[in-house]
Structure formats: structure tokens, C-alpha cells
Amino acid sequence: MKRVVIILAVLLTISFSACSQNKQERKMEKVLVVYFSASGVTEEVARQLAEVTSGDLHKIQPEQPYTAADLDWTNKQSRSSLEMNDKNSRPSISDKVQNMEEYNVVYIGFPIWWYTAPTIINTFIESYDFKGKNVIPFATSGGSSIKKACQDLKAAYPNINWREGKLLNNASKKELEEWIKSMK
């Protein structure tokens, strides 16, 4: 009888320890969903992603907002065209994440411009230390994939722990949930 009681006590201790550890792991994961959205499409996806991940949401705000003329990709002299043709372009951002050190998972969202991430994403990345963080890109696009954007980001910032990025055009809440689960 003593042996059964001891075995049960050990099993209960292990069970409580495992439950406690799972709670600590979930508590330790702090998620930030940060995004740049010129037209609102990426913003909608980012809001849903923040909801699904129970993450905080932060919008990358350009110091000088983009106008419709700035975003005219058919005009080689538009602001977006000039920025994307200059690999050193770093548009200024008007606000910063005040507590970036608290996050260990950061989703970075953007529209695909010229098959890659807008240069303002580089401004954002270069403004913080991503050591010890999992960084996951996501994007929206009218016709391009996210593949080149992910390759470009990984090449430009090889010390960041990049996770697999995903194009999330018109993603439903269920699709977002499945994507998040697939990464765990």
C-alpha cells in the first residue's frame, strides 16, 4: 500500500510540474505584431494576427506619410520608386516600440514592393536589437510571392533568427491559427 501511495505522489508531482512548466513557457512567450501598411490591407491582416497570437500590435509610421502620388509605382520619380531603387534608403519612422526587449517573438508585416520588403522595414529592423528573438515576416501582395523578400531580409540581417515567412493575402482567422500551430 505504501508503494502505491508513493507512486501516486510521484506521478502527481510530475503532472503538476509539467503543467507548471507549460504555463511558464506560455507566459514567457511575449509576441509583438509590427507592420507597415500603405493602403490598409496589411494592417487588417496584422490586426487578426495579433488577435490570434494574443500579441501586442504596433504600426510602423513613416515620419512623412505616403500620399497616393508617393505610392504610384508606375511613376519612376514617385517617392516609393526612388526609395526602392536606392538600397541605402531608410525612410524615417515617427514612433518606436518602447519595450522591444520584452518581446521574444516578433512578426513583421509589410506589403510587397518591387518583389521585396519596403525600405522602411530596414529602418525598423536597424532600430532594434533582435538578439534572442524569433522574427517572422508576413506580407500581402497583389501578385508577388514573399520568397524574395524573405531571402533579401535574411541576407541583409543574417544574425537575426528568422522563421519561415508567409504571404497572407485575405487570410482567414482559421488559416492564421493553422499557420501559427505549424510553427510550434
One Martini backbone bead per residue (centre of mass of N, CA, C, O) as a GRO file, in nm:
protein
  184
    1MET     BB    1   0.058   0.063  -0.021
    2LYS     BB    2   0.295   0.254   0.003
    3ARG     BB    3   0.382   0.226  -0.290
    4VAL     BB    4   0.127   0.351  -0.421
    5VAL     BB    5   0.146   0.627  -0.285
    6ILE     BB    6   0.423   0.701  -0.397
    7ILE     BB    7   0.354   0.680  -0.695
    8LEU     BB    8   0.126   0.889  -0.693
    9ALA     BB    9   0.297   1.125  -0.588
   10VAL     BB   10   0.493   1.128  -0.824
   11LEU     BB   11   0.287   1.169  -1.053
   12LEU     BB   12   0.170   1.434  -0.947
   13THR     BB   13   0.431   1.595  -0.950
   14ILE     BB   14   0.483   1.569  -1.252
   15SER     BB   15   0.220   1.694  -1.350
   16PHE     BB   16   0.249   1.971  -1.211
   17SER     BB   17   0.520   2.039  -1.338
   18ALA     BB   18   0.427   2.035  -1.635
   19CYS     BB   19   0.207   2.249  -1.610
   20SER     BB   20   0.388   2.472  -1.505
   21GLN     BB   21   0.581   2.478  -1.746
   22ASN     BB   22   0.372   2.552  -1.966
   23LYS     BB   23   0.291   2.821  -1.836
   24GLN     BB   24   0.573   2.947  -1.846
   25GLU     BB   25   0.614   2.933  -2.151
   26ARG     BB   26   0.369   3.106  -2.224
   27LYS     BB   27   0.454   3.349  -2.047
   28MET     BB   28   0.735   3.397  -2.194
   29GLU     BB   29   0.571   3.450  -2.446
   30LYS     BB   30   0.620   3.749  -2.636
   31VAL     BB   31   0.416   3.927  -2.865
   32LEU     BB   32   0.483   4.098  -3.180
   33VAL     BB   33   0.294   4.302  -3.408
   34VAL     BB   34   0.440   4.437  -3.691
   35TYR     BB   35   0.360   4.715  -3.924
   36PHE     BB   36   0.325   4.801  -4.271
   37SER     BB   37   0.074   5.029  -4.422
   38ALA     BB   38  -0.051   5.194  -4.707
   39SER     BB   39  -0.378   5.074  -4.751
   40GLY     BB   40  -0.472   4.839  -4.511
   41VAL     BB   41  -0.421   4.538  -4.571
   42THR     BB   42  -0.195   4.466  -4.366
   43GLU     BB   43  -0.344   4.567  -4.116
   44GLU     BB   44  -0.567   4.354  -4.105
   45VAL     BB   45  -0.383   4.111  -4.069
   46ALA     BB   46  -0.236   4.210  -3.813
   47ARG     BB   47  -0.482   4.219  -3.629
   48GLN     BB   48  -0.548   3.916  -3.648
   49LEU     BB   49  -0.271   3.812  -3.554
   50ALA     BB   50  -0.279   3.941  -3.274
   51GLU     BB   51  -0.527   3.786  -3.182
   52VAL     BB   52  -0.423   3.491  -3.225
   53THR     BB   53  -0.143   3.551  -3.044
   54SER     BB   54  -0.178   3.765  -2.818
   55GLY     BB   55  -0.061   4.027  -2.930
   56ASP     BB   56   0.099   4.300  -2.995
   57LEU     BB   57   0.051   4.623  -3.157
   58HIS     BB   58   0.245   4.780  -3.435
   59LYS     BB   59   0.289   5.072  -3.616
   60ILE     BB   60   0.458   5.178  -3.892
   61GLN     BB   61   0.552   5.520  -3.900
   62PRO     BB   62   0.599   5.755  -4.108
   63GLU     BB   63   0.707   6.066  -4.086
   64GLN     BB   64   0.625   6.069  -4.393
   65PRO     BB   65   0.357   6.032  -4.538
   66TYR     BB   66   0.192   5.860  -4.778
   67THR     BB   67   0.089   5.916  -5.088
   68ALA     BB   68  -0.049   5.839  -5.380
   69ALA     BB   69   0.193   5.949  -5.542
   70ASP     BB   70   0.415   5.794  -5.382
   71LEU     BB   71   0.272   5.499  -5.473
   72ASP     BB   72   0.342   5.529  -5.778
   73TRP     BB   73   0.489   5.271  -5.956
   74THR     BB   74   0.473   5.405  -6.257
   75ASN     BB   75   0.652   5.629  -6.123
   76LYS     BB   76   0.995   5.681  -6.124
   77GLN     BB   77   0.956   5.958  -5.923
   78SER     BB   78   0.847   5.836  -5.695
   79ARG     BB   79   0.906   5.774  -5.377
   80SER     BB   80   0.896   5.462  -5.387
   81SER     BB   81   1.083   5.429  -5.631
   82LEU     BB   82   1.331   5.569  -5.512
   83GLU     BB   83   1.363   5.392  -5.260
   84MET     BB   84   1.381   5.110  -5.411
   85ASN     BB   85   1.644   5.209  -5.588
   86ASP     BB   86   1.767   5.257  -5.289
   87LYS     BB   87   1.946   5.055  -5.075
   88ASN     BB   88   1.992   5.310  -4.854
   89SER     BB   89   1.714   5.352  -4.785
   90ARG     BB   90   1.569   5.529  -4.477
   91PRO     BB   91   1.290   5.584  -4.364
   92SER     BB   92   1.141   5.756  -4.136
   93ILE     BB   93   1.031   5.712  -3.801
   94SER     BB   94   0.794   5.833  -3.557
   95ASP     BB   95   0.791   5.554  -3.396
   96LYS     BB   96   0.844   5.345  -3.109
   97VAL     BB   97   0.934   5.071  -2.941
   98GLN     BB   98   0.970   5.081  -2.592
   99ASN     BB   99   0.967   4.732  -2.527
  100MET     BB  100   1.140   4.523  -2.704
  101GLU     BB  101   1.284   4.340  -2.483
  102GLU     BB  102   1.009   4.175  -2.407
  103TYR     BB  103   1.035   4.034  -2.679
  104ASN     BB  104   1.052   3.697  -2.859
  105VAL     BB  105   0.821   3.764  -3.074
  106VAL     BB  106   0.834   3.881  -3.425
  107TYR     BB  107   0.614   4.024  -3.638
  108ILE     BB  108   0.662   4.124  -3.988
  109GLY     BB  109   0.474   4.354  -4.180
  110PHE     BB  110   0.406   4.379  -4.545
  111PRO     BB  111   0.424   4.500  -4.846
  112ILE     BB  112   0.493   4.431  -5.167
  113TRP     BB  113   0.786   4.577  -5.316
  114TRP     BB  114   0.953   4.492  -5.572
  115TYR     BB  115   0.959   4.184  -5.442
  116THR     BB  116   0.977   4.330  -5.154
  117ALA     BB  117   1.063   4.511  -4.896
  118PRO     BB  118   1.031   4.792  -4.770
  119THR     BB  119   1.266   5.020  -4.652
  120ILE     BB  120   1.123   5.069  -4.373
  121ILE     BB  121   1.199   4.790  -4.260
  122ASN     BB  122   1.497   4.851  -4.225
  123THR     BB  123   1.463   5.074  -4.024
  124PHE     BB  124   1.335   4.903  -3.809
  125ILE     BB  125   1.549   4.679  -3.774
  126GLU     BB  126   1.791   4.895  -3.715
  127SER     BB  127   1.645   4.996  -3.428
  128TYR     BB  128   1.710   4.697  -3.317
  129ASP     BB  129   1.743   4.419  -3.099
  130PHE     BB  130   1.718   4.059  -3.199
  131LYS     BB  131   1.832   3.910  -2.979
  132GLY     BB  132   1.651   3.615  -2.899
  133LYS     BB  133   1.460   3.635  -3.148
  134ASN     BB  134   1.173   3.564  -3.325
  135VAL     BB  135   1.140   3.620  -3.679
  136ILE     BB  136   0.831   3.695  -3.871
  137PRO     BB  137   0.733   3.717  -4.182
  138PHE     BB  138   0.476   3.917  -4.349
  139ALA     BB  139   0.243   3.942  -4.635
  140THR     BB  140   0.127   4.146  -4.905
  141SER     BB  141  -0.022   4.099  -5.244
  142GLY     BB  142  -0.106   4.134  -5.591
  143GLY     BB  143   0.136   3.895  -5.711
  144SER     BB  144   0.354   3.833  -5.513
  145SER     BB  145   0.586   3.689  -5.337
  146ILE     BB  146   0.790   3.633  -5.034
  147LYS     BB  147   1.064   3.506  -5.104
  148LYS     BB  148   1.254   3.750  -5.171
  149ALA     BB  149   1.214   3.902  -4.909
  150CYS     BB  150   1.332   3.682  -4.726
  151GLN     BB  151   1.609   3.667  -4.860
  152ASP     BB  152   1.687   3.964  -4.817
  153LEU     BB  153   1.665   3.971  -4.507
  154LYS     BB  154   1.865   3.741  -4.446
  155ALA     BB  155   2.109   3.877  -4.590
  156ALA     BB  156   2.103   4.156  -4.430
  157TYR     BB  157   2.018   3.972  -4.145
  158PRO     BB  158   2.191   3.701  -4.029
  159ASN     BB  159   2.154   3.736  -3.696
  160ILE     BB  160   1.870   3.662  -3.732
  161ASN     BB  161   1.592   3.467  -3.621
  162TRP     BB  162   1.449   3.329  -3.876
  163ARG     BB  163   1.139   3.257  -3.992
  164GLU     BB  164   0.894   3.150  -4.171
  165GLY     BB  165   0.732   3.297  -4.415
  166LYS     BB  166   0.415   3.472  -4.522
  167LEU     BB  167   0.151   3.489  -4.731
  168LEU     BB  168  -0.165   3.690  -4.634
  169ASN     BB  169  -0.395   3.684  -4.831
  170ASN     BB  170  -0.700   3.675  -4.707
  171ALA     BB  171  -0.676   3.572  -4.424
  172SER     BB  172  -0.796   3.373  -4.202
  173LYS     BB  173  -0.820   3.285  -3.884
  174LYS     BB  174  -0.772   2.985  -3.935
  175GLU     BB  175  -0.513   3.014  -4.104
  176LEU     BB  176  -0.352   3.153  -3.882
  177GLU     BB  177  -0.371   2.928  -3.673
  178GLU     BB  178  -0.232   2.711  -3.849
  179TRP     BB  179   0.035   2.859  -3.885
  180ILE     BB  180   0.113   2.881  -3.590
  181LYS     BB  181   0.109   2.575  -3.530
  182SER     BB  182   0.331   2.496  -3.751
  183MET     BB  183   0.571   2.648  -3.577
  184LYS     BB  184   0.576   2.455  -3.301
   0.00000   0.00000   0.00000
